[in-house]
């Protein structure tokens, strides 16, 4: 059997060669040191790759067995966990990205119970810490997988059984401790099964109270252990349950406000989740900034003919440039970044395929960044929007947003003969401008 550390032996360090290059194992647009609006491209994008799809998934789907046959998939226990760490950090290093992300169960040996879970997670942390020191890689965020094990079939914190809540709380506690120890810049709550299949057997109010309780406990634990990064919820509409309590950004914010958590928790947005909720990604980003809860992004896409979270690499130029525009004009990432929560297809079984997917994904983000930067430098889009709302900066607008009552406004409208003249929104012009940058 080929050793896992030899899996990428034939793959070189991935270079930047420019748009004219025909080398499939080279970046065409992602030049990490290129200055864009005065900041390095890598610092704009803060790219990461995930452990789960890349190194844990064996190509299995509900209709067929795993197709990948990766060498580390044939190992067991701690040997498997350490082999997976070897190949993961080799991949991250050759790709040349600064960050990675994981769930607790991604990196550790499988556990039969919660006692083993705590022990096995602790056993791999020395390895991960050493790998980070050797490579210079950093942890963008950690999280706990509280959805895969059968105990979570009816939810984690929202489960009708308090012992399941206790199991989820234990995983979250130790995953947060691990994230802090490894210098993680954020901690994510991936909702998993925090929703319901049917209202016929669901106490909706109780479940939301339980979810808020776990989040509150996590906030308290964050401050107790001195973790400085934000806690992030990942909105998702209906996967895998019929209805998720964290459906989209607006829903999450309403939930956070109800339970007084809006100043403690932000969002980790996923492209495919946005579209499954019926929203474009730039809408979710803009809403997150508007509510002051923008955190990080999982970069992927779905298939419109599928209707499921297929986690393909995000490569829609127009979608990306529109999303990137919202990020840049609102100040960009702080602790967050673009995590490739994406996987190669079941037929893509070669080692090189993992690089092709991530190279294409990073190049697509780089192109979107460059296009959005050109729009911001040109200034015509922002000028058009400012002009469209300029009346609100005049006397009438300021008065109505300030001291005026409803009757005051009505009286003034009649007395002054206010008769507004419609103005063009110039939508087609703006669509053309963004299309030219895609």
N, C-alpha and C positions, 0 to 999 in steps of 0.2 A: 504493500500500500504506500502510495506517495505521502510523505510527511506534509502536514498542513503548512509548515514553514516554507516548503518548496512550491506551494501552489501558484504563487505569482513570480516564480524565478525567471520566467521568460519576459516579464513585463518590465520595461525600463521606468525610470523616473519620468513623469509626464511633463514635457516642456511646453512653453508657449512659443508657437511658431508663426502666428499671424494668419490672417484670413486667406492668404494665397497657398497655405500649406495643404497638401493632400494626405498628410500623415494622420491616420485615424486615432493614433495614440498621442495626439498633441492638441493643445488648446488653440483655437482660432481667434477667440475674442477675450478670453479670461487671462489678462495680464495682471497678476495680483499687485504689482507695484505701480501700475499706471495711475497717474493722478486724475481724478474725476471730481470736478468742483472743489479742488483743493484737498481731496482725501484719497488715500490709496484705495484701489478697487477692492482689495481683500477686506479693508476696514468698512467699506460700504456694505458688502455682502455678508461678511462673517459666516462663510459657508461651513456646514457640518454634514456628516453622513451618519446614518443610523446603523446600529448594531443588528436590529431585529430582521428587517427584510434582507439585509446584505449577507449576514452570516448565520442567522438562526433558521430562516425559512429554507426548506429543502425542495421547494417547488410543488408541494402538495396542494391540491384543491379538492373541493367536495366531490368531484367526479373522478379523481385519479390520484395515484400515489406520487410521491416526490420524484422529481426528474433530475435533480442536480448531482446527487451522489458526491457531495463535497467530502474530502477525506476526514475532516473533523466531525462530520455527522456520524461517522462509524465508530467514534470513540465514546467513552462513558465517563460520568462523574467529573472529578476535578481535572483529570487528564484532558477531557473534552473542553472544559472551561478554559484551561490554560492554552490549549492548542488554538482555540477560537480567538483568544486574545492575541496570540502571535500573528495569526493571519490578518486579523482586523487592523492591527497597528501597522503592519507592513503595507496593507492597502491604503490606509489613510495617509501614510507617509509618502508613498509613491504618487498618490493623487495630488499631494501638496496642499491639503486643506488644513486649517488651524484647529478645527473643533470636531467632536463626535458626540453622539447621544445614545442613551441606553435605557431599557427597563431593567429592573433588578434581575428578573429571571433570564434575561438575555445573556448575562455575563457569568452567571454562577452555575455550579453543578445542580442538577434537579434535586428537589427535596420532597420527602414523603409527608412531612408535617411542618408546623411552624417553627418548632425547635431546630430542625434541620435547615429550614430556610434561613434563619438568622445565622446559623453557623456557616452555611455554605456561602452566603453573601460576604460574611466577614473574611472567609478564606481567600476570596478572589481579589479583595481590595488591595492587598500588598502588591499583587501582580499588576493591577491596573495603575497603581501609583508609580511603580517602577517603569512601566511602559510609557507613561506620560513624561516622566523625567528623561527617559532615553530619547524620546522623539520630539519633545516640545509641544505635543498636542495638548489641548485643553478640553474640558468637558463643558459643552454648551448648556446641556441640562440632563438631569436624571429624572426617573419616574418609577413608579411601582406598577407592575402588571397585576391588577386586581380585577381581571375579567376572563382570563383563559381557563383557570382551574375550575373544575365542576362546582366547587363550593360557591362560586360567584354566578351561577346560572340565573339567579334572581336578583342580581345586583351585588354591589359591595357595601358601601355605606347605606344604600337604600334597601338592603335586604330585609325581609320580615324576620329573620333570625338574628338576634343580637350577637351570637357567637361568630357569625360571618362578619359583622361589623368589626368585632374585636380582631379577627384575622386581618382584615383590610387595614385597620389602624396600625397593627404591628408591622405590616409590610411598608406602609407609608412612613412610619417612624424611622425604620432602619434604612429605607431608601433615601430619606432626607439626610440622615446622618452620613450615609455614604457619599451623597452629592456634595455635602459640605466638606468632607475630608478630601475629596478629589478636586476641590476648587471649582465646582460647578457654578456657572453664572446665573442659572435659573433652576427652578424645580417645577415640573409639569404634572398636572392632574389630567390624565387621559380618561375620559368618562366611561369608556367601555360599555358596561351594561347598566349604567345609571339612568334608567328609564323604565318603561313598562311595555309589556306585550299586549295587555288588555286591561281596561279599567274595571272589569268585572271582579278581579281579585286584588285590586290595588287601593291602598289608602294613600291618596296623592299627597295630602298635607303632611302626613307622618313621614313619608319618604323624603320630601323636600326638607323637612326639619332635620332628618338624619344626615342628609347630604351636607346641609349647612353646619351641622355639628362637627362632622369630620373636618371640613374646611377650617372651622374655627379652632379646633384642636391643632391642626397643622400650622395655622398662623401663630398660635401660642408657642408651639414647639420650635418654629423658626426663630422666634426671638429668644427662646430659652437657650438654644445651642449657638446663637450668634451668627446664623446664616444671613448673609447680606443681600442675596439676590431676590428677585420677586418670585412669588408663587403664580403659576399660570394655569388657567383652565383652557382646555382645547375644545372649542365649540364643535358640535357634530349633530346632525339632524335626526337620523333614524337608522343608525348602524351601531350595533346589530338589532336593537330593540325597535319596536314600532314608533315609540316617541321617546326622545331623549330630553332630559331636563335642561341640557346645555345646548339647545338647538342651534343658535347663532349668536353673534356678538350682542345684539340688542337684548335677546332673551337672557344671556348670561349677566349682562349689566343690571337688568331688572331684578334678577335673583340676588345678585350681590348687594344691591341697594336694600332689598327687603330684609336681609339678614345683617346689614351693617358692615359688609366686607368690601365695599367698593374702593376703599383706600388701601387695601391689603393684597388684593388679587387682580391680576391682569389676564390677558388672553394670549394663547398660542394658536394662531390661525392656520388652518390647513386649506389649501386650494380646493381639493376635491370635496371637502366637507361644505365649503361655501356653495359650490355649485349644486350639491345634493340638497341643500337648504333652499335652493332657488335664487341665490344671490351671486352676482359676480364678485370675484376676489377683491377688486378695487373698492367695492362697496363695503365689504367687511373691514378692510384696512381703514378706510375713511371713518367708519363708525367707531372703530376702536380708538382712533386718535381723538375723535370728537368727544368720546366718553372719558378719555384719559386713561385707557386701560390697554393700549397697544404694548405687546411684549415681544413675541417672536413669531416665526412662520415655518410651517412644514410645507416644503415645496413639492408638489406633485400635481397630477391631473387625473380625471376620470375619462371614461369612454361614454359619449352621449348615447351610443346604441346599447349600452350595458345597464346603466342606472345603478351601479354599485361602486363602492370605493375601490377602484382597481389600482390605485397607487402607481400610476405610470409616471415617467419623468415629465416634468412640466416643460413644454417646448412651444407653447402658443405665443408667437411674438407680440401680437397686439394685446393679449391678456397680460403678458408680463410687463410691457412698457407702461400700460395704464396703471398697473399695481405699483410698479417702481416709482412712477410719478407721485403717487400718493405718499409713499414712504419718504422720498427725498424732500418733498415740499413741506412735510410735517416734522422734519428734523432727523429722520432716519432711526436706526436701531440704537439702543443703549446697551443693555445686556443681551439682547436677542440676536437672532441671525437667521439665515436660510438653512434649515435642516432638510436634507434630501430624504424625506419619508417616502421613498420610492423604491420600486423593485423591478428587476429585469423580468421579462416574460418567461414562462415555464420552458419555452423552447430555447432560451438563451443560456445554454449550459456551460459555455466555455469561460475560463478565467477572464479573458479579455472583454467579454460582454459586460462584466461589472464595471470595467473602466469606460467602455463606450457609453453606457448609460449616464454615468456621472460626469464625464467630459462634456457630453451634449447638454446635460442639465446646467452645468456651470457656464458653458458658452452662451446658452440661452439667457441666463440671468445677466451675464455681462453685456450682451447686446441690448437687453432691456434697460439696463442701467445707463448705458451710453446714450440711448435714444431719449430717455427721460431727462438726462442731464442737458441734452441739446434743447429740449423744450423749455426747461427752466432758464437756461442761458438766453434763449431768444426772448422770453418774457411776454410773447404775444398772447399766450393762453391765459396766464395770470392777469394780464392787463384787461383782457376781455371780460373775465369773471369780475374783476374789481369794478369795471365800468358798469357792468350789469346791475350791481348792487349799490352803486355810488349814491343813489338817492337817500339811502339810509344813513349816510354821513352828513346829509344836509339838515337844515333846521326842522323840517317836517318829520323826517325819519327819526331823528334824535328825540323829538318831543313825544312822538307816539311810543317809542321804546322806553320813555322815562316817566314824565309827570302826568301825561294825558290819561283821562278816563275814557271808557267806551263812549259815553254820551258826549264828552268833549270832542272826540274825533268825529262823531256823527254831526255835531253842530258845525264844526269847522268845515267839514266836507261840503255841507249845504251852503254855508255862508260865503265860502271862498269860490264856490263853483268848481270844485276839483273835478277834473274830467281826464282821467289817465289815457294816454295814447300807447297802444301796444308796441313793443319793440322786439325785434328778432332775437331769438336765443342763439342763432348761428350754430346749430348743432352739427350740420353737415360740414361746415368749415372746421370745427373742432375734431370731428371724426377723421377728416382728411389729414389734419396735422398729426394726430397720433398714428394714423396709418402710415404716414411718411417716415415715421421713426421706428416702426416695427420691423 
